[in-house]
Amino acid sequence: MTSHCTLTGKIAGVTGAGHGIGRAIAHVLAEAGAKVAVTDVDEAGAQAVAQEIREQGGEALAFPLDVTDQTAATEVVQALVARWGRLDIWCNNAGVSTMNRFVDLTERDWDFNMDINAKGTFLCSQVVVRQMLTQEPDEEGIRGRIINTASMAGKRGNAPFLAHYVASKFAVVGLTQAMAGELAPEGILVNAVCPGYVRTGMQERELRWEAELRGVAVEDVQQLYIADTPLGRLETPEDVARVVLFLASPLANFVTGEAVNVNGGAFME
């Protein structure tokens, strides 16, 4: 880590940070010196991650947060600003997935994925932007940074059994670009990361679902994921978190509106 990736004195919030990619993001930002608000709909998970950070010498608070509840998001932002004075970095990481053949997808499947992945990103971002607009910019003219967790599926529609998830993540990429263009003059940078096949609890569920839908073994599906990745392994949450750190750091002061591929070469453009 170079000095340019140091986040000492910065205040960050991460949604969906009780597990998986969000947990790794919270840890990496804290290791770089940021004070981190760990949020998750699973309050116990958020509390556990915040405690891990504190035990490692970092500073963290935990909050329960359903990202589809804008009032709750407002209360979280107000609480962390009351404690730490401002908000420099917000990571919209909370996400869900379900799987089924397109013809068998239900309206409930569609709404669940769109509500958490797309609408949750919108609702939280709106609260965060309202706060950031009140803040004085730094010496580079930056008031704050928003980093969204999209997906390789937000760029590559050919993802079997995930039509609704694909739609939600394409929405995140589009929202990222629209926000970036509108908010750049205000000194707010907005970017996204697009992970591939990440080894998380979510992926473990998807492996089981896809194996059942394909009528094959879970191990066979996992090998399909690895074979689709030129670097030849499954991605780790830390692989994603390190790119989030770059986007959160001064190294990315002239980067906005990007959806950065972090997928081991599984999708290139």
Beta strands, then each sheet from edge to edge (+ up, - down):
strand 1: 11-14
strand 2: 35-40
strand 3: 60-64
strand 4: 89-92
strand 5: 144-149
strand 6: 188-195
strand 7: 259-262
sheet 1: 3+ 2+ 1+ 4+ 5+ 6+ 7+
end
